[in-house]
């Protein structure tokens, strides 16, 4: 089943949900001031949106066959099919953005955010015949990030409960090290032994203030890893699974505490990445994401 999914990726575009293609010189969701903007690597895309799989995709002959004519709601209820659909989506949509930051320590760092950057084509996912000599855009994106933008570290805080996460991690790490053998790969759950949680109600604790502080501490831990040490070279790429909730929180707090952006502007940027259109069509917007961004006490962690 997994092989069949990725044999299809050569013919599936990044059409999972509403998408916006970045302009040639930037990211479509970026709301940062001109002095902190970074150019989008030419091979990378910033298509974004939220949802498992769309009716338009399900109407494609290849996907009709793959999912046996099942509807989106039926796929949602099937754990195996849902995992395959999500993995297919996040191998073809990057949800990328980026900006320059100057930490209170004086360290300056370019930070890119998005979803997994595992290669599109691997020996296990697709054969040469299925590939049809198409360029592996994901590998080209990684190459450009390393060679043109000095990528030297990936900070990964994905979910642990998706079977594809282990495969994607291994392939992404291999891709990074292939272009930069000295690069570092830091994974949150390897450090703390659990998943970074963004839902306040899901955090252990007796009351919301304690639960929020638990999340604040985790966000600060991730941000310190992004900052690194003065002697650390290059830029950093951060992501969770699809670059929506956890990445939205961390990048939003980074924009607030280090980038000095207004909260309203940050929430606008966050909502862009989550496919929010209106109060009637909220995409993947989660109120806890915005609560953490708004209430994170910058002065308690970064002075």
Backbone bond lengths (Angstrom), bond angles and torsions (degrees), N, CA, C in turn:
res aa  C-N    CA-C-N  psi(-1)  N-CA   C-N-CA  omega(-1)  CA-C   N-CA-C  phi
1 X - - - 1.465 - - 1.518 111.05 -
2 X 1.352 117.96 -44.88 1.462 120.84 -179.11 1.509 111.00 -62.00
3 X 1.358 116.16 -41.97 1.453 119.88 -179.61 1.516 109.93 -61.97
4 X 1.332 117.18 -40.92 1.455 120.46 -179.55 1.518 111.47 -62.04
5 X 1.327 117.22 -39.17 1.467 120.02 -179.97 1.516 110.60 -59.87
6 X 1.320 116.86 -47.55 1.450 118.67 -172.34 1.517 112.77 -83.81
7 X 1.327 117.20 -16.16 1.447 119.17 168.32 1.523 109.71 -66.10
8 X 1.328 115.43 -27.10 1.460 120.16 -179.68 1.514 113.16 -81.65
9 X 1.310 117.00 -18.79 1.463 118.71 -171.48 1.516 112.46 -64.81
10 X 1.325 116.67 -24.84 1.459 118.60 177.85 1.517 111.18 -64.34
11 X 1.349 116.65 -23.72 1.453 119.66 -178.72 1.518 113.39 -109.29
12 X 1.353 116.62 -3.58 1.469 120.05 178.41 1.515 108.39 -97.75
13 X 1.284 118.16 123.98 1.455 120.47 177.17 1.507 108.82 -85.14
14 X 1.334 115.77 -178.52 1.466 119.87 179.68 1.517 109.40 -82.81
15 X 1.325 116.58 58.15 1.459 120.82 -174.30 1.506 112.73 -104.20
16 X 1.330 117.28 23.46 1.458 120.05 -179.32 1.513 109.80 -83.97
17 X 1.321 116.70 94.00 1.447 119.42 179.97 1.523 110.77 89.55
18 X 1.327 118.11 173.86 1.460 121.44 -179.86 1.511 110.41 -62.91
19 X 1.319 116.20 132.21 1.460 120.20 -176.95 1.516 110.86 -127.69
20 X 1.315 115.14 156.56 1.451 122.29 176.00 1.504 107.39 -137.03
21 X 1.316 117.44 127.91 1.452 120.71 -179.73 1.524 109.66 -92.23
22 X 1.303 116.17 135.36 1.456 120.30 -177.96 1.516 111.20 -68.47
23 X 1.311 114.79 154.12 1.441 119.79 170.78 1.518 109.37 -68.28
24 X 1.294 115.74 168.07 1.462 120.08 -173.53 1.517 112.32 -62.45
25 X 1.323 117.71 -28.34 1.460 119.96 -172.85 1.520 114.77 -110.38
26 X 1.312 118.36 10.61 1.455 117.71 -178.46 1.508 113.08 -168.25
27 X 1.335 115.08 -168.67 1.456 122.29 -177.99 1.517 109.89 -109.12
28 X 1.334 116.77 135.52 1.461 119.97 -173.28 1.519 113.17 -66.41
29 X 1.345 118.19 -26.88 1.465 120.05 -179.89 1.526 112.87 -91.00
30 X 1.303 118.44 -5.20 1.462 120.59 -174.70 1.525 111.89 -65.51
31 X 1.328 115.54 134.93 1.460 121.72 176.06 1.535 111.22 -123.88
32 X 1.328 117.31 14.71 1.460 120.53 -175.62 1.523 110.51 -77.79
33 X 1.333 116.89 155.67 1.466 120.29 176.99 1.531 110.06 -67.49
34 X 1.329 117.17 159.39 1.476 121.38 -174.62 1.523 114.18 -54.48
35 X 1.336 116.80 -36.61 1.469 119.09 -175.69 1.525 113.03 -68.84
36 X 1.312 118.79 -14.97 1.468 120.55 179.16 1.526 113.18 -110.22
37 X 1.316 117.54 0.96 1.453 120.27 -178.19 1.530 111.59 -69.90
38 X 1.316 115.48 149.59 1.457 121.65 171.81 1.520 108.12 -125.73
39 X 1.305 116.14 151.03 1.453 120.33 -179.90 1.520 110.21 -76.16
40 X 1.303 116.38 149.37 1.457 120.99 177.77 1.527 108.91 -80.38
41 X 1.342 118.18 127.68 1.464 119.75 175.37 1.527 110.03 -55.81
42 X 1.299 116.60 130.76 1.467 120.81 -173.02 1.527 114.42 -53.15
43 X 1.341 120.29 -40.30 1.470 119.42 -178.50 1.527 113.57 -78.05
44 X 1.332 117.99 -8.40 1.463 121.42 -175.16 1.524 110.78 -93.07
45 X 1.313 116.74 150.66 1.455 120.69 175.37 1.529 108.98 -119.93
46 X 1.318 115.64 163.87 1.466 118.57 178.07 1.523 110.33 -126.91
47 X 1.327 116.19 33.74 1.457 119.66 176.59 1.521 109.39 -58.38
48 X 1.292 116.33 140.64 1.451 119.93 -174.36 1.521 109.96 -150.41
49 X 1.285 115.21 169.03 1.451 121.69 -177.57 1.512 107.88 152.93
50 X 1.314 116.46 -178.49 1.455 118.64 -177.88 1.514 109.50 -141.57
51 X 1.305 116.44 145.64 1.446 121.61 -179.96 1.521 109.15 138.21
52 X 1.294 116.33 158.94 1.459 120.83 -177.69 1.515 110.82 -75.22
53 X 1.302 116.24 -60.97 1.460 121.67 -179.74 1.519 106.52 -161.08
54 X 1.304 117.96 142.27 1.456 120.63 -170.87 1.528 111.79 -95.77
55 X 1.344 116.83 158.62 1.469 119.95 175.33 1.523 112.21 -56.32
56 X 1.340 116.92 -34.13 1.462 120.25 178.32 1.513 111.27 -61.59
57 X 1.332 115.99 -42.43 1.457 119.33 177.78 1.523 111.13 -66.72
58 X 1.320 116.24 -42.52 1.460 119.99 -178.14 1.521 111.93 -64.28
59 X 1.336 116.67 -21.31 1.457 120.38 179.46 1.524 111.89 -79.67
60 X 1.332 117.21 -14.23 1.458 120.32 179.44 1.533 109.46 -68.07
61 X 1.329 118.13 137.09 1.471 121.07 -177.68 1.525 113.25 -53.84
62 X 1.338 117.60 -40.15 1.461 120.20 -177.65 1.528 110.96 -64.84
63 X 1.326 116.21 -41.25 1.457 119.69 -177.76 1.524 111.63 -77.30
64 X 1.326 116.59 -30.35 1.461 118.91 174.49 1.520 109.76 -58.41
65 X 1.318 114.76 -42.74 1.462 119.99 179.65 1.520 111.13 -68.60
66 X 1.326 116.26 -44.62 1.457 121.24 -176.48 1.521 111.68 -62.14
67 X 1.335 116.10 -45.76 1.458 120.31 -176.06 1.526 113.10 -100.54
68 X 1.337 116.02 14.43 1.464 121.91 173.28 1.529 112.99 52.61
69 X 1.331 115.66 38.56 1.453 120.48 176.86 1.512 115.15 71.80
70 X 1.327 117.64 15.43 1.465 120.48 -178.68 1.528 110.62 -74.25
71 X 1.306 116.24 150.67 1.456 121.56 176.08 1.526 109.47 -82.59
72 X 1.340 115.89 169.45 1.459 120.49 178.28 1.525 110.74 -59.15
73 X 1.324 117.39 -41.49 1.470 120.35 -178.91 1.520 111.19 -65.86
74 X 1.321 117.08 -34.79 1.463 120.70 178.23 1.530 110.90 -69.76
75 X 1.315 116.23 -39.77 1.469 120.45 177.08 1.518 109.55 -64.10
76 X 1.318 116.20 -39.40 1.465 122.04 179.58 1.527 111.09 -57.62
77 X 1.316 117.25 -34.62 1.461 121.28 -176.78 1.526 113.18 -83.81
78 X 1.331 117.03 -13.19 1.464 122.04 -179.00 1.523 108.38 -101.26
79 X 1.324 117.82 107.87 1.462 121.77 -173.24 1.521 112.38 -56.77
80 X 1.328 117.08 -42.88 1.456 119.98 -178.23 1.525 111.55 -66.44
81 X 1.323 116.73 -47.19 1.459 119.99 179.54 1.524 111.57 -65.35
82 X 1.331 116.65 -37.75 1.456 119.91 178.77 1.526 110.76 -62.83
83 X 1.325 116.50 -42.93 1.457 120.19 178.52 1.525 110.96 -61.55
84 X 1.336 116.82 -43.21 1.461 120.43 -179.80 1.529 111.40 -66.27
85 X 1.335 116.82 -39.92 1.459 120.41 179.52 1.522 111.15 -65.04
86 X 1.341 116.45 -43.14 1.458 119.82 178.74 1.530 111.35 -65.03
87 X 1.324 116.06 -42.86 1.466 118.32 -179.46 1.525 110.64 -63.54
88 X 1.324 116.92 -41.19 1.458 120.20 177.50 1.525 110.75 -61.04
89 X 1.329 115.91 -41.76 1.471 119.46 -179.45 1.521 111.54 -64.48
90 X 1.342 116.59 -46.12 1.459 119.15 -173.44 1.524 113.55 -81.21
91 X 1.333 116.88 -5.56 1.455 119.01 169.61 1.527 110.71 -86.31
92 X 1.307 116.96 -9.64 1.459 119.95 -177.68 1.526 113.53 -120.56
93 X 1.318 118.93 -7.63 1.467 121.53 176.07 1.519 109.26 -126.33
94 X 1.322 116.79 130.35 1.470 121.12 -173.70 1.521 114.07 -97.13
95 X 1.355 117.53 -26.10 1.469 120.39 -179.95 1.527 110.71 51.85
96 X 1.316 116.66 42.61 1.465 121.57 -168.49 1.530 113.11 -91.46
97 X 1.316 114.32 153.81 1.457 123.71 174.67 1.523 106.55 -157.30
98 X 1.311 117.43 174.66 1.453 119.68 178.64 1.516 112.20 -173.64
99 X 1.322 116.04 156.94 1.465 121.59 179.48 1.517 109.50 -162.93
100 X 1.321 115.91 165.58 1.459 122.11 175.11 1.527 109.38 -95.39
101 X 1.325 115.86 144.01 1.459 121.16 -179.26 1.531 109.58 -135.74
102 X 1.338 114.90 145.75 1.463 121.08 173.00 1.524 107.92 -121.74
103 X 1.343 116.76 112.55 1.458 122.12 -178.18 1.534 110.52 -77.59
104 X 1.336 117.46 158.39 1.474 121.01 178.45 1.527 112.61 -54.87
105 X 1.319 117.37 -26.25 1.469 121.35 179.05 1.515 112.43 -71.49
106 X 1.330 116.77 -11.22 1.456 120.79 -176.47 1.517 112.71 98.11
107 X 1.323 116.71 -9.38 1.465 120.68 178.98 1.532 109.60 -70.07
108 X 1.313 116.05 130.28 1.458 121.74 175.96 1.529 108.25 -107.12
109 X 1.318 115.66 133.66 1.452 119.36 -174.70 1.533 109.95 -144.38
110 X 1.325 116.58 132.23 1.463 120.79 169.17 1.526 107.15 -86.68
111 X 1.314 116.52 128.47 1.462 121.60 -177.28 1.519 109.41 -122.40
112 X 1.331 115.33 122.80 1.455 121.92 173.02 1.529 108.51 -101.79
113 X 1.319 117.49 146.33 1.462 122.14 179.24 1.527 108.97 -129.41
114 X 1.355 116.54 152.90 1.450 118.85 178.18 1.514 112.19 172.89
115 X 1.332 116.15 -147.80 1.456 122.68 176.81 1.527 108.26 -108.94
116 X 1.321 117.05 -172.53 1.461 120.67 177.81 1.528 110.86 -54.52
117 X 1.331 116.42 142.82 1.454 121.66 173.84 1.525 110.70 -113.67
118 X 1.316 116.05 40.47 1.459 120.66 174.86 1.527 108.38 -67.64
119 X 1.325 117.66 146.04 1.470 120.52 179.96 1.519 111.60 -56.94
120 X 1.313 115.53 148.64 1.459 120.04 177.44 1.524 110.65 -73.02
121 X 1.330 116.14 -40.65 1.457 121.12 -177.80 1.524 110.25 -111.07
122 X 1.315 117.37 128.11 1.461 123.00 173.79 1.521 108.25 -136.88
123 X 1.334 117.67 161.89 1.465 119.43 179.92 1.525 113.28 -54.50
124 X 1.333 116.90 -32.14 1.461 120.16 -177.38 1.524 112.90 -87.61
125 X 1.317 117.19 -19.92 1.461 118.58 -172.99 1.524 113.17 -97.05
126 X 1.308 118.07 -23.64 1.462 119.05 -175.56 1.523 109.38 -159.20
127 X 1.321 117.35 144.66 1.462 121.18 177.12 1.520 109.52 -93.23
128 X 1.322 115.00 166.35 1.460 119.22 179.90 1.527 110.28 -60.39
129 X 1.335 116.08 -36.66 1.459 120.34 179.79 1.519 111.14 -62.81
130 X 1.315 117.18 -43.09 1.461 120.46 179.67 1.515 112.27 -70.44
131 X 1.326 115.30 -29.80 1.457 120.16 -175.61 1.516 111.96 -67.71
132 X 1.328 117.82 -32.67 1.460 121.45 -179.66 1.518 112.92 56.05
133 X 1.354 115.83 31.41 1.465 122.36 175.95 1.528 113.83 61.32
134 X 1.331 116.62 21.87 1.463 118.99 176.16 1.518 110.52 -72.71
135 X 1.309 116.31 145.23 1.464 121.12 178.23 1.529 110.14 -67.50
136 X 1.319 116.45 137.12 1.454 120.86 175.86 1.525 107.84 -80.56
137 X 1.334 115.42 94.17 1.460 120.42 -174.66 1.518 112.32 -61.50
138 X 1.326 117.76 -32.15 1.464 119.81 -179.12 1.522 110.82 -68.14
139 X 1.320 116.87 -42.41 1.463 119.96 177.49 1.522 110.72 -65.81
140 X 1.325 116.79 -38.36 1.456 120.39 178.32 1.530 110.88 -66.00
141 X 1.323 116.63 -36.13 1.463 120.56 176.30 1.523 110.05 -63.43
142 X 1.339 117.43 -46.00 1.455 121.39 178.64 1.528 110.62 -61.14
143 X 1.319 115.99 -43.28 1.475 119.76 179.34 1.524 110.51 -59.39
144 X 1.325 116.85 -45.02 1.464 120.47 -179.12 1.529 111.61 -66.07
145 X 1.333 117.12 -41.11 1.461 120.00 177.72 1.528 110.94 -58.67
146 X 1.325 116.44 -41.29 1.464 120.86 -178.95 1.521 111.24 -74.10
147 X 1.312 117.58 -51.91 1.458 121.13 -171.30 1.525 113.65 -80.57
148 X 1.311 116.69 -33.93 1.469 120.07 -176.23 1.528 113.61 -100.64
149 X 1.357 116.50 -20.78 1.465 119.88 -175.12 1.525 112.55 -127.92
150 X 1.312 116.95 11.60 1.465 121.28 171.72 1.513 116.19 64.57
151 X 1.330 118.38 30.69 1.465 120.06 179.89 1.523 110.63 -60.66
152 X 1.341 115.96 124.35 1.462 120.82 -176.96 1.525 112.65 -129.21
153 X 1.348 117.03 -3.89 1.464 118.84 -179.50 1.527 109.83 -156.07
154 X 1.328 115.38 140.83 1.461 121.68 169.68 1.518 107.73 -115.42
155 X 1.330 116.35 130.32 1.459 123.36 176.62 1.525 107.16 -110.04
156 X 1.325 116.47 114.21 1.452 123.12 -171.38 1.532 109.79 -115.81
157 X 1.324 117.51 121.60 1.468 121.02 177.05 1.530 109.33 -132.12
158 X 1.349 114.83 54.11 1.452 120.74 -176.92 1.530 112.28 -75.56
159 X 1.326 115.00 -179.51 1.459 121.19 175.95 1.526 109.48 -81.21
160 X 1.311 116.17 149.29 1.456 120.93 179.10 1.520 112.43 -91.29
161 X 1.331 118.11 -13.39 1.454 120.18 -169.30 1.526 114.62 -92.61
162 X 1.332 118.83 7.03 1.450 120.72 175.45 1.522 109.37 -104.09
163 X 1.333 118.35 123.09 1.465 120.75 -177.42 1.521 113.54 -56.21
164 X 1.334 117.00 -29.36 1.461 120.17 -177.57 1.523 113.19 -73.16
165 X 1.333 117.84 -15.85 1.462 120.72 -174.46 1.525 112.05 -59.45
166 X 1.318 117.07 -41.80 1.465 120.06 -178.70 1.525 111.13 -63.48
167 X 1.333 116.29 -43.49 1.465 120.74 179.11 1.520 110.95 -64.52
168 X 1.325 116.34 -47.04 1.462 120.91 -179.59 1.524 111.40 -61.63
169 X 1.332 116.72 -40.33 1.462 120.61 178.48 1.519 110.70 -61.76
170 X 1.296 116.63 -48.80 1.469 120.83 -178.51 1.527 111.09 -60.81
171 X 1.325 116.49 -43.81 1.463 119.83 -178.09 1.523 112.07 -71.12
172 X 1.333 116.82 -38.66 1.467 120.37 178.15 1.524 110.60 -65.01
173 X 1.320 116.86 -45.56 1.461 120.93 179.31 1.532 110.78 -61.17
174 X 1.325 115.99 -42.26 1.459 119.83 178.56 1.513 111.88 -62.78
175 X 1.334 116.59 -39.28 1.459 120.89 178.95 1.520 110.96 -65.41
176 X 1.329 116.80 -43.77 1.465 120.70 178.46 1.523 111.09 -59.76
177 X 1.328 116.45 -49.45 1.461 120.61 -176.00 1.524 112.29 -70.10
178 X 1.301 117.46 -24.12 1.458 119.95 177.06 1.529 110.77 -65.49
179 X 1.337 116.15 -36.53 1.458 119.93 -179.97 1.523 112.77 -92.21
180 X 1.331 117.16 -23.67 1.461 121.45 178.19 1.530 109.08 -143.88
181 X 1.337 117.32 88.45 1.472 120.90 -176.72 1.521 114.55 -59.33
182 X 1.333 118.04 -18.65 1.458 121.44 -178.92 1.533 112.72 -95.95
183 X 1.306 117.25 2.00 1.467 120.85 -177.70 1.529 110.92 -69.20
184 X 1.348 115.81 159.67 1.460 122.13 178.14 1.518 110.16 -110.52
185 X 1.330 114.97 145.81 1.465 121.37 177.07 1.518 107.18 -125.68
186 X 1.345 117.05 114.18 1.461 122.69 -175.93 1.518 109.15 -114.95
187 X 1.330 116.17 124.67 1.457 120.72 -179.96 1.522 110.03 -118.23
188 X 1.322 114.75 126.62 1.458 121.85 -174.08 1.519 112.48 -55.53
189 X 1.337 117.02 -49.37 1.460 118.18 -174.19 1.524 112.66 -69.28
190 X 1.324 117.76 -22.69 1.467 119.99 173.81 1.522 110.86 -69.39
191 X 1.331 115.64 -26.29 1.461 120.97 -178.11 1.521 112.15 -84.78
192 X 1.339 116.22 -44.24 1.470 119.73 -174.41 1.530 113.54 -109.87
193 X 1.334 117.28 -8.95 1.455 120.10 176.83 1.513 115.50 77.38
194 X 1.310 117.80 20.69 1.476 120.77 178.65 1.525 108.81 -159.92
195 X 1.319 115.37 173.33 1.463 121.33 179.81 1.529 111.07 -85.66
196 X 1.304 116.39 140.82 1.463 120.85 172.43 1.528 107.82 -67.61
197 X 1.311 116.91 121.96 1.462 122.07 -174.73 1.528 110.95 -103.12
198 X 1.334 116.27 129.64 1.458 119.83 178.87 1.520 112.34 -104.44
199 X 1.335 118.48 -11.49 1.460 120.77 179.56 1.526 109.50 -88.58
200 X 1.303 116.08 113.90 1.464 121.47 -174.51 1.527 111.45 -57.05
201 X 1.319 117.37 -40.81 1.464 120.70 -177.14 1.526 112.80 -68.38
202 X 1.321 117.47 -18.70 1.463 121.18 -178.05 1.527 113.29 -89.53
203 X 1.302 116.82 -7.53 1.468 121.23 -177.81 1.527 109.88 -82.52
204 X 1.328 118.33 135.53 1.468 120.58 176.44 1.528 110.65 -60.38
205 X 1.309 116.81 140.32 1.460 119.57 179.32 1.516 111.00 154.25
206 X 1.322 116.32 166.33 1.451 122.06 -176.19 1.525 113.13 -92.80
207 X 1.324 117.24 -20.77 1.461 119.59 -177.01 1.520 109.87 -153.19
208 X 1.314 115.26 164.80 1.455 120.19 -176.49 1.533 113.82 -62.29
209 X 1.329 119.98 -40.98 1.469 118.31 177.74 1.530 113.00 -56.09
210 X 1.330 116.76 -41.81 1.468 120.25 178.02 1.520 111.32 -66.69
211 X 1.310 116.32 -40.94 1.469 120.30 179.69 1.525 110.78 -64.83
212 X 1.313 115.56 -42.43 1.460 118.93 178.85 1.526 110.85 -64.11
213 X 1.308 117.27 -41.53 1.466 120.51 179.21 1.526 110.60 -62.01
214 X 1.324 116.37 -35.66 1.462 121.76 176.87 1.538 109.64 -59.56
215 X 1.323 116.42 -46.54 1.461 121.05 178.93 1.527 110.31 -68.43
216 X 1.334 117.20 -42.64 1.470 120.24 178.49 1.523 111.04 -56.04
217 X 1.336 116.55 -43.71 1.466 120.54 -179.53 1.528 110.91 -61.85
218 X 1.332 116.22 -40.59 1.460 119.51 179.23 1.519 111.88 -67.07
219 X 1.322 116.73 -42.27 1.468 120.36 177.65 1.526 110.13 -60.35
220 X 1.334 116.63 -43.83 1.466 120.74 179.49 1.523 110.94 -62.72
221 X 1.323 117.34 -39.27 1.468 121.35 178.53 1.539 110.55 -61.37
222 X 1.321 115.67 -43.30 1.460 120.41 179.12 1.526 110.34 -66.48
223 X 1.321 116.67 -41.23 1.463 119.56 -179.19 1.523 112.23 -65.67
224 X 1.328 116.91 -34.81 1.470 119.29 177.01 1.523 110.74 -67.20
225 X 1.329 115.88 -33.42 1.463 119.20 176.35 1.521 110.47 -68.73
226 X 1.320 116.98 -36.57 1.462 121.01 176.14 1.525 110.02 -64.17
227 X 1.326 116.03 -44.87 1.464 120.67 179.91 1.521 111.18 -61.73
228 X 1.321 117.10 -46.92 1.458 121.20 -179.61 1.512 112.71 66.59
229 X 1.323 115.65 -156.05 1.458 122.54 179.47 1.522 110.13 -108.85
230 X 1.326 115.48 161.69 1.464 119.48 -177.16 1.515 112.25 -59.88
231 X 1.335 115.36 -32.35 1.464 118.16 -178.21 1.532 112.81 -80.85
232 X 1.330 117.26 -8.41 1.467 119.67 178.93 1.527 109.73 -69.77
233 X 1.317 116.86 132.57 1.467 119.95 -178.28 1.516 112.41 -85.57
234 X 1.309 116.17 159.38 1.438 122.81 161.10 1.508 120.28 72.32
235 X 1.322 114.08 -171.86 1.456 123.12 -176.74 1.527 110.81 -95.25
236 X 1.350 115.25 172.67 1.461 122.10 -175.47 1.525 109.05 -129.63
237 X 1.328 115.64 142.55 1.468 121.62 173.95 1.521 107.85 -115.29
238 X 1.339 117.26 126.83 1.460 120.89 -177.97 1.522 109.94 -118.01
239 X 1.344 116.24 146.46 1.457 118.68 178.49 1.524 110.81 -166.32
240 X 1.340 114.24 161.20 1.457 121.75 168.70 1.525 105.75 -109.37
241 X 1.323 118.65 -123.02 1.460 119.71 177.84 1.530 110.03 -90.77
242 X 1.314 116.37 -60.53 1.455 119.22 -177.87 1.514 114.59 -111.80
243 X 1.346 117.40 3.84 1.454 119.75 179.05 1.513 113.89 75.57
244 X 1.330 116.80 27.45 1.457 119.92 -177.90 1.532 112.28 -104.18
245 X 1.339 117.26 -79.66 1.459 120.50 -170.02 1.529 113.44 -79.21
246 X 1.304 117.80 -63.44 1.467 120.19 -177.12 1.526 111.11 -62.02
247 X 1.322 115.37 -43.26 1.467 118.62 178.65 1.518 110.56 -66.93
248 X 1.333 116.77 -37.03 1.457 119.74 177.28 1.512 112.03 -61.02
249 X 1.338 116.76 -39.77 1.464 121.53 179.04 1.534 110.65 -67.14
250 X 1.316 116.77 -53.21 1.469 120.22 -176.00 1.527 111.06 -63.12
251 X 1.307 116.52 -46.54 1.467 119.17 -179.00 1.521 110.72 -67.60
252 X 1.344 116.32 -35.28 1.458 119.38 177.53 1.514 112.11 -64.19
253 X 1.334 117.31 -43.62 1.473 120.90 177.59 1.517 110.31 -66.27
254 X 1.330 116.91 -37.56 1.466 120.62 176.62 1.525 110.30 -60.79
255 X 1.324 116.55 -43.62 1.470 120.25 178.45 1.525 111.06 -64.68
256 X 1.320 116.86 -36.28 1.464 121.06 -177.55 1.527 111.85 -74.20
257 X 1.320 116.71 -52.71 1.470 120.57 -171.35 1.524 113.30 -82.21
258 X 1.324 116.95 -35.04 1.463 120.67 -176.24 1.519 111.75 -105.80
259 X 1.337 115.84 -35.98 1.460 119.14 -178.08 1.514 114.09 -85.79
260 X 1.334 117.78 -15.92 1.455 120.78 178.01 1.511 114.50 68.79
261 X 1.315 117.71 23.36 1.445 121.00 -179.43 1.532 109.49 -82.94
262 X 1.320 117.48 151.62 1.459 120.59 178.80 1.524 109.56 -69.85
263 X 1.327 116.22 149.82 1.460 120.39 -178.28 1.524 111.16 -61.85
264 X 1.319 117.63 -40.59 1.462 119.93 -179.86 1.525 111.08 -60.19
265 X 1.321 116.21 -40.02 1.468 120.68 178.66 1.528 110.86 -67.92
266 X 1.326 115.92 -38.67 1.463 121.05 178.81 1.522 111.00 -64.68
267 X 1.338 116.36 -43.24 1.466 120.32 179.49 1.524 110.00 -64.51
268 X 1.321 117.20 -36.70 1.462 120.81 176.44 1.529 110.00 -62.00
269 X 1.318 116.74 -43.04 1.468 121.74 178.59 1.536 110.57 -65.16
270 X 1.336 115.97 -44.99 1.468 121.18 178.04 1.525 110.85 -58.13
271 X 1.323 116.37 -45.97 1.456 120.11 -177.43 1.523 111.96 -66.71
272 X 1.302 116.62 -31.46 1.461 120.18 176.03 1.526 109.90 -60.43
273 X 1.323 117.07 -43.48 1.460 121.49 -178.36 1.524 113.32 -72.30
274 X 1.309 117.32 -16.55 1.463 120.57 -175.37 1.531 111.83 -103.48
275 X 1.330 116.37 2.35 1.453 120.52 178.41 1.516 114.94 78.12
276 X 1.328 117.15 23.54 1.470 122.03 179.67 1.529 109.37 -73.94
277 X 1.327 115.70 130.49 1.462 120.51 177.25 1.521 112.14 -115.87
278 X 1.340 116.54 -39.39 1.461 121.29 -179.25 1.526 108.09 -165.69
279 X 1.329 116.60 176.37 1.457 120.44 177.41 1.525 111.28 -64.17
280 X 1.308 116.24 -23.59 1.466 119.84 177.15 1.527 111.04 -84.60
281 X 1.327 117.19 -27.52 1.464 122.34 -178.98 1.530 108.06 -127.90
282 X 1.326 115.13 83.63 1.462 121.02 -170.74 1.524 114.32 -86.94
283 X 1.319 117.93 -5.30 1.456 119.08 -177.59 1.515 110.17 60.72
284 X 1.332 117.15 -129.56 1.463 121.04 179.78 1.514 113.47 -101.09
285 X 1.320 117.42 16.85 1.462 120.62 -177.81 1.518 110.89 -56.15
286 X 1.346 115.53 130.24 1.464 120.80 178.36 1.528 108.57 -123.32
287 X 1.334 117.66 125.93 1.474 119.57 -176.28 1.524 113.42 -59.64
288 X 1.340 118.27 -30.98 1.464 119.48 179.88 1.521 111.69 -65.49
289 X 1.337 116.81 -33.35 1.471 119.36 175.46 1.522 110.24 -57.84
290 X 1.306 115.24 -49.45 1.464 119.98 -176.41 1.522 111.11 -69.50
291 X 1.334 117.46 -34.66 1.466 120.41 177.22 1.519 110.95 -61.57
292 X 1.333 117.42 -46.00 1.464 120.68 180.00 1.530 110.61 -63.08
293 X 1.319 116.88 -43.29 1.471 119.88 178.91 1.532 110.34 -61.59
294 X 1.323 117.13 -46.70 1.462 120.75 -176.17 1.531 112.01 -68.06
295 X 1.337 116.72 -37.82 1.467 119.28 -171.68 1.531 113.85 -98.16
296 X 1.310 118.48 -6.90 1.461 118.95 -178.50 1.530 109.32 -57.47
297 X 1.362 117.44 124.28 1.473 121.18 -176.27 1.536 111.95 -85.87
298 X 1.300 116.17 88.67 1.474 120.73 -175.74 1.523 111.81 -53.12
299 X 1.327 116.30 -41.03 1.467 120.30 -174.87 1.531 112.37 -66.38
300 X 1.327 118.16 -21.25 1.461 120.69 179.02 1.527 112.12 -77.65
301 X 1.325 117.14 -18.94 1.457 120.00 -174.56 1.526 113.39 -121.04
302 X 1.328 116.93 -29.33 1.465 119.26 -174.48 1.533 109.57 -133.88
303 X 1.308 115.26 113.25 1.477 119.74 179.76 1.513 110.01 -130.62
